[in-house]
């Protein structure tokens, strides 16, 4: 007997979405961050909680940048579409920036330049950039009680006293350090950390795009200082610039017969001092950090 197929009420079957599309949709839904971890810290007595994330740690050129976004008990659900910056297109990240700035109690992006990375190492440079960002949000909202840090390593807290380490890396000795909680994949789980990742990524990308006008052959407007083929090819042909991290053994990528020498120290003023005056929308300059708040 031939089986009878009974159509659904619409008279036609709906097409089944491809498995890959279903998987992407499920992943996107699963990766929408919330304020659950921030509210847990606020519920335990914190008045202000900051999400923090870095960008540029693995680049060959340019600064390492750290974003901070502060929330409190009155902070509402994050802007729609917010997630880890690596999962967003450039256009989506840029469209989220004004929304994130309005959403947080305060925000900042701090930078540490290539000369500072060379002088102190990448971990100390991360701490320097992070503490610069924290110093800026303190001016807007006061002391931060707790920081949610993406990853498993606390690179923000001051280490034990080291007589050989420059004291400027750790700020004023009487500064109160916030409690730091590390969380792997915090940029996928915590709205404040995802917001910080978006601000840091957009800010650093903008700096590299501006630097690309000075050094166009390295294609930093496309690769943002990372080890893309065009960047490596330019290094082999022309050698490094003052914006490259000298301590990262870049000479092995350059032509040993070129005779080029590294020169210069820190990033130019335009690249390291970028900010927006809170509440005005007008451009202003502040030392090594982009900052704001409501």
N, C-alpha and C positions, 0 to 999 in steps of 0.2 A: 504494500500500500504506500502510495506517495504521501509523505508528510505534508500537512497544511501549515503554511507560515501565516500567522495572523499579524497584520500590521499594527503598529501602535496607534494611539488616538490621532496622531497627526498624519497618518497615512504613509509616512516615510520614516525610516530610521535615521537618527542623528548620527553624523560621522563621529567615530571615536578619535579623540585627539591622539596624535602620535605619542609613543612612549616617551621620547625625549622631551617633548613639550610638557607632558604631565610631570616628568621628573623635575624640570626647571621650575615649574609653577610650585610644586611641593617644596623644593629647596628654598625658593624665594620666600614662601610663607613661613617656613621654619626659621629663616634667618632674619626676620623682622625683629629688631631689638626692642626692648621695653625698659621701663624704669624700675623693674623689680629689685635689682641689686642696689640701685641708688636709694630706693625707699627703705630697704632693709637697714642700710647705714643711717639714714635719717631717723628711722624708728628707734635706733640704738643710741640716739643722743646727738648725732651730728647735725649742725645747723646748715652747713654748706658742704656739698659733695661735688668734686670735680672729676670728670672723665678726662683721660689723657691718652694720646696716641702719637706715635712718631712716624715720620716719613723721611726717606733718604738715607737710611742707615747703610744700605748696600750700594749706594751710588759711587761712581768714581770721581765725580765732580759736583761742586755746589755744596750748600750747607746741609746739615741735618736739621730737621724742623720738628717741633713738638707743638701739637694743638691741645688746648685746654678749653673745656666748656663746663661751666658751673651750674648746678641745679639746687633747688631747695624744696621744701615740703609743698610749696604752692605751684611748682612747675607742672605743667600739664603734659599730655601725651606729645611725643615728638612729631615734627612735621612728617606728613605722609611721604613714603618713598625713601626715608632715611635708612641707610644701612652702611656697612663697611665701604669705605670709599673705593676699594679695589673692585667692588662688584658694580660700580656705577660708571656710566659714560662720563666723559668730560663735561658735556652739556648738562647732564643731570646733576653732577656735583656743583657746577657753577650756579644752577638754578636754586639749589638748596642753601647756598651760603647766606643770602639775606634772611631766609626763613630761620635758619639756625641761630643767626645773630639776634634776631628778635625773640627767639624761644628761650634761650639761656639767660640766667641771671647775669652772667658775665662770660666773656670769651677772650682768648688770646692765642697767638702763635709766636713762639720764640724760636730763634735760630742760633746755631753755632757754625761758624764758617770753616772752610777747609784748613786754614792755618791753625785754628783752635783744635780741630780734629787731629792734625799732625802733631801738635804740641802736647796734647793731653790724652789722646786715644779716643776711640769712638764712644765708649761707655761714659767717660767723664764729659764728653761733648754733649751726649744726650742729656745728662744731668744738668749741664750748663744751660742748654736750650729750654729744658723743662722748668728750671728754676727762674729763668727769665720770664717765661710765660706766667708762672705763678705770681711773680712780683707785680706783673701788670694787672692781673685780676684782683689782687689784694687792694690796689688803688681804687678799684671800682666797688668791691663788695666786702672788703675786710678779709680776715683770716679764713683760710680753707681748713675744714676739720678733717676731711678724708679725701683721698684720691683713689680712683679706680684706674689701674694701670693695665694696659693690654699686654699679655704675655705672662711668662712664668718667673721673670727676673725683675727685681726691684732695682732699677738703675737711677731712680729719682732720689732716694734717701741718701743723706750724707754718710759716707763711709767712716770707719774709725779714723782717728787722727793720723795723718801721714805727713811727716815733716818735709817730705820731698814733693808734696802736691801743692799747687798754687791755691792760696786761700780764697781767691776771687771766684773759684768755681763753685763754692758752697755758700756764697752770699754772706750776709751779716751774721756774726756768731750768735746774736741774740734772737734771730728769727725763729719763730715756732714752726717746727716741721709738722706737716699733716700726717695723719696715719695713712699708710699706703697698703692697699689691697691689690695684689696681682690676680689676674684672671685670664686664663688662656681663651682666646677668641672673644675677648670682651667687646671687640668692635662689632661682633655679630649678636651679642647678647644685651649690651648696655647702650641705651640711647645716647647718654652723654659721651661715651667713648666713640661711638659711631659719628656723632656730630663733630667731635674733636678731630677724628681722622679726615673728615671731609674738609674742614677748615685748613688743616695742615697741608693736605694734598693740593688744594687749590692755590694756597698761598705760595708753596714751594714751586709748583709748576709755573706760576707767574714770574717768580724770580728767575727761573732757568730760561724762560722764554725771553726775558729782557736781556739776560747774559748772552743768549744766542745771537743777539744783534751785534755784540762785540766780538764774538767768536763763532761765526756762522758755520764754519767748516765742520764743527763737531756735532752739528744737528741737535743741539740741546732742546730746541723748540719741539722736537719730535721724541727724543729719548729721555729727556729730563735728567741727563747726567749719568744714566745707567749704561751698562756694557752692551749696547746695541751694536750691530755690525758697522754702521756708519761711524759711530763714535770710536770704536776700536781701530777702524781703518785710518781715521784721522790721527789718532795717537801714534800709530805705527809710522805714518808718513811725516808728521809734523812735530811729534812729541807733546808733552803736557803743557798746560797753561797755568797761570797763577791760580786759577779756580779749581785745579785738580788737587786731589789729596796726595801729597808727595810721599807720605809714609806708607802708601799702599802699593809700593813696589811697581809703580807704573812704568818705570824705565824698561822693564822687560817687554812692554808692548810697543815701545818706540823703536825706531831704526837706530841701532847702536852706532851707525856711522854718521848720524845727523849732526852730532855735536851740540844739540840743543840743551840749554840749561834751564832748570826751573827758576822762576823769579817771582817776586811779589809775595804778599802775605795774605791779608784778609780780603773778604768780599768788598766791592765798592759800596759806598754809602747808600746808593740807591737800592742795592740788592739786600742790604741787611737792616735798613731802618724804614719799615713800611707800616703804616697804621691808619686807622680811621678814627676820627674824633667821636667818642660816644655821644649819641643823641643828635649829631649834626649831619652826618653823612658826608662831611667835607674831608678831603684828604689832609693828613697831618703826619708828622714824623715823630717816632718814639724809638728809643734805643733797642734795636735788635728784637722787636716784638710787635706784632699786630694785635690790637686789643680792643675791647669794647664791653658793653653791658647795658642792661636796661635800668 
